[in-house]
Amino acid sequence: MTITIKNLSALRDNLDLFTEDEAHWLAMWIEYLGDKETAARIRETPGEFKEIILNRYEELREWIREGNR
């Protein structure tokens, strides 16, 4: 089965498919999407990449909900 991750929402939905060994790759991808701060946090603490991504998703979800699209 192949899953395509196109955005932060899809990443969140499939986060359990990734291991700490892939945290560096995820940081590069997130930086490519323009979120250098989150990428840097993942690089600093790769063992916490899932929590970092989930927290960032929640931050953005709240921002979108407030109408700041």
Jmol script that loads the backbone (N, CA, C; Angstrom):
load data "model"
ATOM      1  N   MET A   1       0.847  -1.176   0.000  1.00  0.00           N
ATOM      2  CA  MET A   1       0.000   0.000   0.000  1.00  0.00           C
ATOM      3  C   MET A   1       0.894   1.242   0.000  1.00  0.00           C
ATOM      4  N   THR A   2       0.576   2.197  -0.848  1.00  0.00           N
ATOM      5  CA  THR A   2       1.321   3.440  -0.939  1.00  0.00           C
ATOM      6  C   THR A   2       0.454   4.580  -0.451  1.00  0.00           C
ATOM      7  N   ILE A   3       1.025   5.406   0.403  1.00  0.00           N
ATOM      8  CA  ILE A   3       0.310   6.561   0.932  1.00  0.00           C
ATOM      9  C   ILE A   3       1.071   7.807   0.502  1.00  0.00           C
ATOM     10  N   THR A   4       0.357   8.778  -0.023  1.00  0.00           N
ATOM     11  CA  THR A   4       0.970  10.027  -0.435  1.00  0.00           C
ATOM     12  C   THR A   4       0.731  11.070   0.646  1.00  0.00           C
ATOM     13  N   ILE A   5       1.810  11.671   1.108  1.00  0.00           N
ATOM     14  CA  ILE A   5       1.731  12.721   2.121  1.00  0.00           C
ATOM     15  C   ILE A   5       1.931  14.046   1.403  1.00  0.00           C
ATOM     16  N   LYS A   6       0.863  14.830   1.289  1.00  0.00           N
ATOM     17  CA  LYS A   6       0.926  16.082   0.539  1.00  0.00           C
ATOM     18  C   LYS A   6       0.890  17.317   1.424  1.00  0.00           C
ATOM     19  N   ASN A   7       0.522  17.145   2.685  1.00  0.00           N
ATOM     20  CA  ASN A   7       0.386  18.312   3.561  1.00  0.00           C
ATOM     21  C   ASN A   7       0.481  17.873   5.016  1.00  0.00           C
ATOM     22  N   LEU A   8       0.447  18.848   5.894  1.00  0.00           N
ATOM     23  CA  LEU A   8       0.598  18.571   7.323  1.00  0.00           C
ATOM     24  C   LEU A   8      -0.542  17.716   7.864  1.00  0.00           C
ATOM     25  N   SER A   9      -1.724  17.899   7.337  1.00  0.00           N
ATOM     26  CA  SER A   9      -2.866  17.106   7.777  1.00  0.00           C
ATOM     27  C   SER A   9      -2.670  15.624   7.432  1.00  0.00           C
ATOM     28  N   ALA A  10      -2.220  15.345   6.227  1.00  0.00           N
ATOM     29  CA  ALA A  10      -1.961  13.959   5.821  1.00  0.00           C
ATOM     30  C   ALA A  10      -0.816  13.367   6.629  1.00  0.00           C
ATOM     31  N   LEU A  11       0.186  14.190   6.942  1.00  0.00           N
ATOM     32  CA  LEU A  11       1.287  13.719   7.771  1.00  0.00           C
ATOM     33  C   LEU A  11       0.782  13.339   9.157  1.00  0.00           C
ATOM     34  N   ARG A  12      -0.032  14.205   9.728  1.00  0.00           N
ATOM     35  CA  ARG A  12      -0.600  13.917  11.051  1.00  0.00           C
ATOM     36  C   ARG A  12      -1.398  12.614  11.034  1.00  0.00           C
ATOM     37  N   ASP A  13      -2.196  12.414  10.001  1.00  0.00           N
ATOM     38  CA  ASP A  13      -3.029  11.220   9.910  1.00  0.00           C
ATOM     39  C   ASP A  13      -2.215   9.932   9.764  1.00  0.00           C
ATOM     40  N   ASN A  14      -0.986  10.059   9.272  1.00  0.00           N
ATOM     41  CA  ASN A  14      -0.142   8.881   9.017  1.00  0.00           C
ATOM     42  C   ASN A  14       1.151   8.901   9.820  1.00  0.00           C
ATOM     43  N   LEU A  15       1.193   9.665  10.866  1.00  0.00           N
ATOM     44  CA  LEU A  15       2.413   9.872  11.637  1.00  0.00           C
ATOM     45  C   LEU A  15       2.990   8.576  12.208  1.00  0.00           C
ATOM     46  N   ASP A  16       2.148   7.620  12.522  1.00  0.00           N
ATOM     47  CA  ASP A  16       2.630   6.367  13.096  1.00  0.00           C
ATOM     48  C   ASP A  16       3.422   5.511  12.102  1.00  0.00           C
ATOM     49  N   LEU A  17       3.375   5.871  10.831  1.00  0.00           N
ATOM     50  CA  LEU A  17       4.142   5.138   9.826  1.00  0.00           C
ATOM     51  C   LEU A  17       5.619   5.516   9.837  1.00  0.00           C
ATOM     52  N   PHE A  18       5.953   6.619  10.494  1.00  0.00           N
ATOM     53  CA  PHE A  18       7.319   7.133  10.498  1.00  0.00           C
ATOM     54  C   PHE A  18       8.031   6.781  11.795  1.00  0.00           C
ATOM     55  N   THR A  19       9.334   6.566  11.672  1.00  0.00           N
ATOM     56  CA  THR A  19      10.168   6.259  12.828  1.00  0.00           C
ATOM     57  C   THR A  19      11.115   7.423  13.100  1.00  0.00           C
ATOM     58  N   GLU A  20      11.758   7.377  14.238  1.00  0.00           N
ATOM     59  CA  GLU A  20      12.723   8.425  14.585  1.00  0.00           C
ATOM     60  C   GLU A  20      13.843   8.501  13.549  1.00  0.00           C
ATOM     61  N   ASP A  21      14.168   7.383  12.916  1.00  0.00           N
ATOM     62  CA  ASP A  21      15.201   7.376  11.878  1.00  0.00           C
ATOM     63  C   ASP A  21      14.825   8.266  10.688  1.00  0.00           C
ATOM     64  N   GLU A  22      13.548   8.517  10.508  1.00  0.00           N
ATOM     65  CA  GLU A  22      13.080   9.340   9.391  1.00  0.00           C
ATOM     66  C   GLU A  22      12.828  10.797   9.788  1.00  0.00           C
ATOM     67  N   ALA A  23      13.120  11.131  11.032  1.00  0.00           N
ATOM     68  CA  ALA A  23      12.872  12.490  11.515  1.00  0.00           C
ATOM     69  C   ALA A  23      13.651  13.526  10.710  1.00  0.00           C
ATOM     70  N   HIS A  24      14.888  13.216  10.346  1.00  0.00           N
ATOM     71  CA  HIS A  24      15.686  14.170   9.572  1.00  0.00           C
ATOM     72  C   HIS A  24      15.040  14.443   8.209  1.00  0.00           C
ATOM     73  N   TRP A  25      14.568  13.372   7.557  1.00  0.00           N
ATOM     74  CA  TRP A  25      13.893  13.535   6.271  1.00  0.00           C
ATOM     75  C   TRP A  25      12.621  14.378   6.441  1.00  0.00           C
ATOM     76  N   LEU A  26      11.861  14.114   7.486  1.00  0.00           N
ATOM     77  CA  LEU A  26      10.646  14.889   7.739  1.00  0.00           C
ATOM     78  C   LEU A  26      10.979  16.362   7.979  1.00  0.00           C
ATOM     79  N   ALA A  27      12.068  16.621   8.689  1.00  0.00           N
ATOM     80  CA  ALA A  27      12.495  18.005   8.919  1.00  0.00           C
ATOM     81  C   ALA A  27      12.816  18.689   7.592  1.00  0.00           C
ATOM     82  N   MET A  28      13.502  17.986   6.697  1.00  0.00           N
ATOM     83  CA  MET A  28      13.812  18.569   5.382  1.00  0.00           C
ATOM     84  C   MET A  28      12.537  18.869   4.605  1.00  0.00           C
ATOM     85  N   TRP A  29      11.563  17.968   4.650  1.00  0.00           N
ATOM     86  CA  TRP A  29      10.318  18.143   3.924  1.00  0.00           C
ATOM     87  C   TRP A  29       9.526  19.324   4.494  1.00  0.00           C
ATOM     88  N   ILE A  30       9.459  19.404   5.809  1.00  0.00           N
ATOM     89  CA  ILE A  30       8.740  20.503   6.452  1.00  0.00           C
ATOM     90  C   ILE A  30       9.421  21.839   6.155  1.00  0.00           C
ATOM     91  N   GLU A  31      10.740  21.835   6.129  1.00  0.00           N
ATOM     92  CA  GLU A  31      11.462  23.060   5.761  1.00  0.00           C
ATOM     93  C   GLU A  31      11.169  23.436   4.311  1.00  0.00           C
ATOM     94  N   TYR A  32      11.108  22.456   3.432  1.00  0.00           N
ATOM     95  CA  TYR A  32      10.761  22.695   2.030  1.00  0.00           C
ATOM     96  C   TYR A  32       9.387  23.340   1.913  1.00  0.00           C
ATOM     97  N   LEU A  33       8.465  22.950   2.786  1.00  0.00           N
ATOM     98  CA  LEU A  33       7.127  23.532   2.789  1.00  0.00           C
ATOM     99  C   LEU A  33       7.118  24.950   3.352  1.00  0.00           C
ATOM    100  N   GLY A  34       8.250  25.376   3.947  1.00  0.00           N
ATOM    101  CA  GLY A  34       8.365  26.750   4.410  1.00  0.00           C
ATOM    102  C   GLY A  34       8.365  26.944   5.910  1.00  0.00           C
ATOM    103  N   ASP A  35       8.309  25.870   6.666  1.00  0.00           N
ATOM    104  CA  ASP A  35       8.255  25.989   8.126  1.00  0.00           C
ATOM    105  C   ASP A  35       9.627  25.660   8.713  1.00  0.00           C
ATOM    106  N   LYS A  36      10.525  26.629   8.640  1.00  0.00           N
ATOM    107  CA  LYS A  36      11.903  26.426   9.095  1.00  0.00           C
ATOM    108  C   LYS A  36      11.988  26.240  10.604  1.00  0.00           C
ATOM    109  N   GLU A  37      11.120  26.900  11.349  1.00  0.00           N
ATOM    110  CA  GLU A  37      11.145  26.801  12.810  1.00  0.00           C
ATOM    111  C   GLU A  37      10.814  25.377  13.275  1.00  0.00           C
ATOM    112  N   THR A  38       9.768  24.803  12.721  1.00  0.00           N
ATOM    113  CA  THR A  38       9.395  23.437  13.093  1.00  0.00           C
ATOM    114  C   THR A  38      10.469  22.451  12.663  1.00  0.00           C
ATOM    115  N   ALA A  39      11.023  22.657  11.483  1.00  0.00           N
ATOM    116  CA  ALA A  39      12.108  21.791  11.004  1.00  0.00           C
ATOM    117  C   ALA A  39      13.296  21.837  11.961  1.00  0.00           C
ATOM    118  N   ALA A  40      13.648  23.019  12.421  1.00  0.00           N
ATOM    119  CA  ALA A  40      14.773  23.160  13.349  1.00  0.00           C
ATOM    120  C   ALA A  40      14.488  22.443  14.669  1.00  0.00           C
ATOM    121  N   ARG A  41      13.257  22.541  15.149  1.00  0.00           N
ATOM    122  CA  ARG A  41      12.902  21.856  16.399  1.00  0.00           C
ATOM    123  C   ARG A  41      13.009  20.345  16.247  1.00  0.00           C
ATOM    124  N   ILE A  42      12.601  19.821  15.096  1.00  0.00           N
ATOM    125  CA  ILE A  42      12.705  18.379  14.852  1.00  0.00           C
ATOM    126  C   ILE A  42      14.168  17.961  14.804  1.00  0.00           C
ATOM    127  N   ARG A  43      14.999  18.763  14.161  1.00  0.00           N
ATOM    128  CA  ARG A  43      16.433  18.443  14.092  1.00  0.00           C
ATOM    129  C   ARG A  43      17.076  18.468  15.483  1.00  0.00           C
ATOM    130  N   GLU A  44      16.637  19.378  16.333  1.00  0.00           N
ATOM    131  CA  GLU A  44      17.194  19.489  17.677  1.00  0.00           C
ATOM    132  C   GLU A  44      16.800  18.307  18.557  1.00  0.00           C
ATOM    133  N   THR A  45      15.555  17.843  18.406  1.00  0.00           N
ATOM    134  CA  THR A  45      15.066  16.736  19.236  1.00  0.00           C
ATOM    135  C   THR A  45      14.307  15.729  18.363  1.00  0.00           C
ATOM    136  N   PRO A  46      15.028  14.950  17.562  1.00  0.00           N
ATOM    137  CA  PRO A  46      14.360  14.015  16.651  1.00  0.00           C
ATOM    138  C   PRO A  46      13.500  12.970  17.357  1.00  0.00           C
ATOM    139  N   GLY A  47      13.810  12.675  18.598  1.00  0.00           N
ATOM    140  CA  GLY A  47      13.010  11.707  19.340  1.00  0.00           C
ATOM    141  C   GLY A  47      11.624  12.215  19.689  1.00  0.00           C
ATOM    142  N   GLU A  48      11.421  13.502  19.539  1.00  0.00           N
ATOM    143  CA  GLU A  48      10.121  14.113  19.839  1.00  0.00           C
ATOM    144  C   GLU A  48       9.410  14.606  18.576  1.00  0.00           C
ATOM    145  N   PHE A  49       9.819  14.105  17.404  1.00  0.00           N
ATOM    146  CA  PHE A  49       9.268  14.628  16.153  1.00  0.00           C
ATOM    147  C   PHE A  49       7.752  14.482  16.058  1.00  0.00           C
ATOM    148  N   LYS A  50       7.208  13.404  16.589  1.00  0.00           N
ATOM    149  CA  LYS A  50       5.755  13.215  16.501  1.00  0.00           C
ATOM    150  C   LYS A  50       5.020  14.272  17.316  1.00  0.00           C
ATOM    151  N   GLU A  51       5.488  14.526  18.521  1.00  0.00           N
ATOM    152  CA  GLU A  51       4.862  15.546  19.365  1.00  0.00           C
ATOM    153  C   GLU A  51       4.998  16.930  18.740  1.00  0.00           C
ATOM    154  N   ILE A  52       6.160  17.208  18.157  1.00  0.00           N
ATOM    155  CA  ILE A  52       6.401  18.508  17.526  1.00  0.00           C
ATOM    156  C   ILE A  52       5.436  18.705  16.362  1.00  0.00           C
ATOM    157  N   ILE A  53       5.272  17.695  15.544  1.00  0.00           N
ATOM    158  CA  ILE A  53       4.376  17.787  14.388  1.00  0.00           C
ATOM    159  C   ILE A  53       2.925  17.925  14.843  1.00  0.00           C
ATOM    160  N   LEU A  54       2.525  17.145  15.828  1.00  0.00           N
ATOM    161  CA  LEU A  54       1.146  17.238  16.324  1.00  0.00           C
ATOM    162  C   LEU A  54       0.866  18.613  16.924  1.00  0.00           C
ATOM    163  N   ASN A  55       1.823  19.144  17.675  1.00  0.00           N
ATOM    164  CA  ASN A  55       1.645  20.480  18.255  1.00  0.00           C
ATOM    165  C   ASN A  55       1.562  21.546  17.170  1.00  0.00           C
ATOM    166  N   ARG A  56       2.399  21.439  16.157  1.00  0.00           N
ATOM    167  CA  ARG A  56       2.371  22.420  15.065  1.00  0.00           C
ATOM    168  C   ARG A  56       1.048  22.335  14.304  1.00  0.00           C
ATOM    169  N   TYR A  57       0.569  21.134  14.090  1.00  0.00           N
ATOM    170  CA  TYR A  57      -0.723  20.976  13.423  1.00  0.00           C
ATOM    171  C   TYR A  57      -1.825  21.673  14.215  1.00  0.00           C
ATOM    172  N   GLU A  58      -1.834  21.489  15.522  1.00  0.00           N
ATOM    173  CA  GLU A  58      -2.844  22.131  16.367  1.00  0.00           C
ATOM    174  C   GLU A  58      -2.730  23.657  16.315  1.00  0.00           C
ATOM    175  N   GLU A  59      -1.505  24.174  16.322  1.00  0.00           N
ATOM    176  CA  GLU A  59      -1.299  25.621  16.210  1.00  0.00           C
ATOM    177  C   GLU A  59      -1.887  26.152  14.903  1.00  0.00           C
ATOM    178  N   LEU A  60      -1.610  25.474  13.817  1.00  0.00           N
ATOM    179  CA  LEU A  60      -2.106  25.918  12.516  1.00  0.00           C
ATOM    180  C   LEU A  60      -3.606  25.748  12.386  1.00  0.00           C
ATOM    181  N   ARG A  61      -4.124  24.685  12.954  1.00  0.00           N
ATOM    182  CA  ARG A  61      -5.571  24.450  12.895  1.00  0.00           C
ATOM    183  C   ARG A  61      -6.319  25.589  13.590  1.00  0.00           C
ATOM    184  N   GLU A  62      -5.807  26.029  14.726  1.00  0.00           N
ATOM    185  CA  GLU A  62      -6.420  27.142  15.452  1.00  0.00           C
ATOM    186  C   GLU A  62      -6.325  28.437  14.633  1.00  0.00           C
ATOM    187  N   TRP A  63      -5.203  28.653  13.994  1.00  0.00           N
ATOM    188  CA  TRP A  63      -4.991  29.840  13.173  1.00  0.00           C
ATOM    189  C   TRP A  63      -5.978  29.852  11.997  1.00  0.00           C
ATOM    190  N   ILE A  64      -6.162  28.720  11.361  1.00  0.00           N
ATOM    191  CA  ILE A  64      -7.100  28.624  10.234  1.00  0.00           C
ATOM    192  C   ILE A  64      -8.527  28.824  10.728  1.00  0.00           C
ATOM    193  N   ARG A  65      -8.868  28.236  11.856  1.00  0.00           N
ATOM    194  CA  ARG A  65     -10.209  28.353  12.419  1.00  0.00           C
ATOM    195  C   ARG A  65     -10.578  29.820  12.680  1.00  0.00           C
ATOM    196  N   GLU A  66      -9.584  30.628  13.041  1.00  0.00           N
ATOM    197  CA  GLU A  66      -9.827  32.041  13.333  1.00  0.00           C
ATOM    198  C   GLU A  66      -9.975  32.874  12.059  1.00  0.00           C
ATOM    199  N   GLY A  67      -9.832  32.256  10.914  1.00  0.00           N
ATOM    200  CA  GLY A  67     -10.054  32.960   9.663  1.00  0.00           C
ATOM    201  C   GLY A  67      -8.818  33.633   9.080  1.00  0.00           C
ATOM    202  N   ASN A  68      -7.658  33.204   9.461  1.00  0.00           N
ATOM    203  CA  ASN A  68      -6.414  33.799   8.970  1.00  0.00           C
ATOM    204  C   ASN A  68      -5.835  33.001   7.811  1.00  0.00           C
ATOM    205  N   ARG A  69      -6.643  32.618   6.901  1.00  0.00           N
ATOM    206  CA  ARG A  69      -6.176  31.806   5.769  1.00  0.00           C
ATOM    207  C   ARG A  69      -5.324  32.583   4.837  1.00  0.00           C
TER     208      ARG A  69
END
end "model"
wireframe off; spacefill off
backbone 0.3
color backbone group
